[in-house]
Amino acid sequence: MNGKAGAPKATPHVNAAVEADICHLRSGGGGWEAGVHMLAQAGDPVTAYSLPHNDWYQLRRSLEIVKVFIVLQMHSYTLFGLHLRQPVLDSAK
């Protein structure tokens, strides 16, 4: 099985943050609906509301992609001399 062409790979940091989010959601932190809301709030509502119900793998991967893009944007701003707040990678904060 292959993902979308060009989708970034998650860094270990992003992977750990998303894994923690998913574990929290699945162990009483709001379940599937809260996960969909998390993805929508993170910046990808179209994907969030089109995911097959309870497809935790796709939810996890979509969160990874969104969070990787946030990190990449921060690096781009840093390269151009702009100093912005570091993105929050743990949505529980």
ROGUMI-182318 format. One record per residue (C-alpha): residue in one letter; x, y, z. Coordinates in steps of 0.5 Angstrom, whole numbers, plus 500, padded with zeros to 3 digits. Layout:
BEGIN
<site><rest>a</rest><xx>X</xx><yy>Y</yy><zz>Z</zz></site>
...
//
This chain:
BEGIN
<site><rest>m</rest><xx>500</xx><yy>500</yy><zz>500</zz></site>
<site><rest>n</rest><xx>503</xx><yy>507</yy><zz>498</zz></site>
<site><rest>g</rest><xx>501</xx><yy>514</yy><zz>501</zz></site>
<site><rest>k</rest><xx>500</xx><yy>520</yy><zz>497</zz></site>
<site><rest>a</rest><xx>505</xx><yy>522</yy><zz>492</zz></site>
<site><rest>g</rest><xx>510</xx><yy>527</yy><zz>495</zz></site>
<site><rest>a</rest><xx>507</xx><yy>527</yy><zz>502</zz></site>
<site><rest>p</rest><xx>512</xx><yy>528</yy><zz>507</zz></site>
<site><rest>k</rest><xx>515</xx><yy>523</yy><zz>512</zz></site>
<site><rest>a</rest><xx>514</xx><yy>524</yy><zz>519</zz></site>
<site><rest>t</rest><xx>520</xx><yy>526</yy><zz>524</zz></site>
<site><rest>p</rest><xx>521</xx><yy>522</yy><zz>530</zz></site>
<site><rest>h</rest><xx>519</xx><yy>528</yy><zz>534</zz></site>
<site><rest>v</rest><xx>512</xx><yy>529</yy><zz>530</zz></site>
<site><rest>n</rest><xx>511</xx><yy>521</yy><zz>530</zz></site>
<site><rest>a</rest><xx>511</xx><yy>521</yy><zz>538</zz></site>
<site><rest>a</rest><xx>507</xx><yy>527</yy><zz>539</zz></site>
<site><rest>v</rest><xx>502</xx><yy>524</yy><zz>534</zz></site>
<site><rest>e</rest><xx>502</xx><yy>517</yy><zz>537</zz></site>
<site><rest>a</rest><xx>501</xx><yy>520</yy><zz>544</zz></site>
<site><rest>d</rest><xx>495</xx><yy>524</yy><zz>541</zz></site>
<site><rest>i</rest><xx>492</xx><yy>518</yy><zz>538</zz></site>
<site><rest>c</rest><xx>493</xx><yy>514</yy><zz>545</zz></site>
<site><rest>h</rest><xx>490</xx><yy>519</yy><zz>549</zz></site>
<site><rest>l</rest><xx>484</xx><yy>520</yy><zz>544</zz></site>
<site><rest>r</rest><xx>483</xx><yy>512</yy><zz>544</zz></site>
<site><rest>s</rest><xx>483</xx><yy>511</yy><zz>552</zz></site>
<site><rest>g</rest><xx>478</xx><yy>516</yy><zz>554</zz></site>
<site><rest>g</rest><xx>480</xx><yy>523</yy><zz>551</zz></site>
<site><rest>g</rest><xx>474</xx><yy>524</yy><zz>546</zz></site>
<site><rest>g</rest><xx>475</xx><yy>518</yy><zz>541</zz></site>
<site><rest>w</rest><xx>474</xx><yy>518</yy><zz>534</zz></site>
<site><rest>e</rest><xx>470</xx><yy>525</yy><zz>534</zz></site>
<site><rest>a</rest><xx>475</xx><yy>529</yy><zz>538</zz></site>
<site><rest>g</rest><xx>480</xx><yy>526</yy><zz>533</zz></site>
<site><rest>v</rest><xx>477</xx><yy>529</yy><zz>527</zz></site>
<site><rest>h</rest><xx>476</xx><yy>535</yy><zz>530</zz></site>
<site><rest>m</rest><xx>483</xx><yy>535</yy><zz>532</zz></site>
<site><rest>l</rest><xx>485</xx><yy>534</yy><zz>525</zz></site>
<site><rest>a</rest><xx>480</xx><yy>540</yy><zz>523</zz></site>
<site><rest>q</rest><xx>483</xx><yy>545</yy><zz>528</zz></site>
<site><rest>a</rest><xx>490</xx><yy>543</yy><zz>526</zz></site>
<site><rest>g</rest><xx>489</xx><yy>545</yy><zz>519</zz></site>
<site><rest>d</rest><xx>486</xx><yy>540</yy><zz>514</zz></site>
<site><rest>p</rest><xx>478</xx><yy>540</yy><zz>515</zz></site>
<site><rest>v</rest><xx>477</xx><yy>537</yy><zz>508</zz></site>
<site><rest>t</rest><xx>481</xx><yy>531</yy><zz>510</zz></site>
<site><rest>a</rest><xx>478</xx><yy>530</yy><zz>517</zz></site>
<site><rest>y</rest><xx>471</xx><yy>530</yy><zz>515</zz></site>
<site><rest>s</rest><xx>472</xx><yy>525</yy><zz>509</zz></site>
<site><rest>l</rest><xx>476</xx><yy>520</yy><zz>513</zz></site>
<site><rest>p</rest><xx>472</xx><yy>513</yy><zz>514</zz></site>
<site><rest>h</rest><xx>469</xx><yy>513</yy><zz>521</zz></site>
<site><rest>n</rest><xx>474</xx><yy>509</yy><zz>526</zz></site>
<site><rest>d</rest><xx>480</xx><yy>509</yy><zz>521</zz></site>
<site><rest>w</rest><xx>485</xx><yy>511</yy><zz>526</zz></site>
<site><rest>y</rest><xx>491</xx><yy>509</yy><zz>521</zz></site>
<site><rest>q</rest><xx>489</xx><yy>515</yy><zz>516</zz></site>
<site><rest>l</rest><xx>487</xx><yy>520</yy><zz>522</zz></site>
<site><rest>r</rest><xx>494</xx><yy>518</yy><zz>525</zz></site>
<site><rest>r</rest><xx>497</xx><yy>519</yy><zz>518</zz></site>
<site><rest>s</rest><xx>493</xx><yy>526</yy><zz>516</zz></site>
<site><rest>l</rest><xx>495</xx><yy>529</yy><zz>523</zz></site>
<site><rest>e</rest><xx>503</xx><yy>527</yy><zz>522</zz></site>
<site><rest>i</rest><xx>502</xx><yy>530</yy><zz>515</zz></site>
<site><rest>v</rest><xx>499</xx><yy>537</yy><zz>518</zz></site>
<site><rest>k</rest><xx>504</xx><yy>537</yy><zz>523</zz></site>
<site><rest>v</rest><xx>510</xx><yy>536</yy><zz>519</zz></site>
<site><rest>f</rest><xx>508</xx><yy>542</yy><zz>514</zz></site>
<site><rest>i</rest><xx>507</xx><yy>546</yy><zz>521</zz></site>
<site><rest>v</rest><xx>515</xx><yy>544</yy><zz>522</zz></site>
<site><rest>l</rest><xx>517</xx><yy>546</yy><zz>515</zz></site>
<site><rest>q</rest><xx>513</xx><yy>552</yy><zz>515</zz></site>
<site><rest>m</rest><xx>517</xx><yy>554</yy><zz>522</zz></site>
<site><rest>h</rest><xx>524</xx><yy>552</yy><zz>518</zz></site>
<site><rest>s</rest><xx>522</xx><yy>557</yy><zz>512</zz></site>
<site><rest>y</rest><xx>521</xx><yy>563</yy><zz>517</zz></site>
<site><rest>t</rest><xx>527</xx><yy>562</yy><zz>521</zz></site>
<site><rest>l</rest><xx>531</xx><yy>561</yy><zz>514</zz></site>
<site><rest>f</rest><xx>528</xx><yy>568</yy><zz>512</zz></site>
<site><rest>g</rest><xx>530</xx><yy>571</yy><zz>518</zz></site>
<site><rest>l</rest><xx>523</xx><yy>571</yy><zz>521</zz></site>
<site><rest>h</rest><xx>522</xx><yy>569</yy><zz>528</zz></site>
<site><rest>l</rest><xx>515</xx><yy>566</yy><zz>530</zz></site>
<site><rest>r</rest><xx>513</xx><yy>562</yy><zz>536</zz></site>
<site><rest>q</rest><xx>515</xx><yy>555</yy><zz>535</zz></site>
<site><rest>p</rest><xx>508</xx><yy>551</yy><zz>533</zz></site>
<site><rest>v</rest><xx>505</xx><yy>547</yy><zz>539</zz></site>
<site><rest>l</rest><xx>506</xx><yy>539</yy><zz>536</zz></site>
<site><rest>d</rest><xx>502</xx><yy>537</yy><zz>542</zz></site>
<site><rest>s</rest><xx>495</xx><yy>539</yy><zz>541</zz></site>
<site><rest>a</rest><xx>493</xx><yy>537</yy><zz>549</zz></site>
<site><rest>k</rest><xx>497</xx><yy>543</yy><zz>551</zz></site>
//
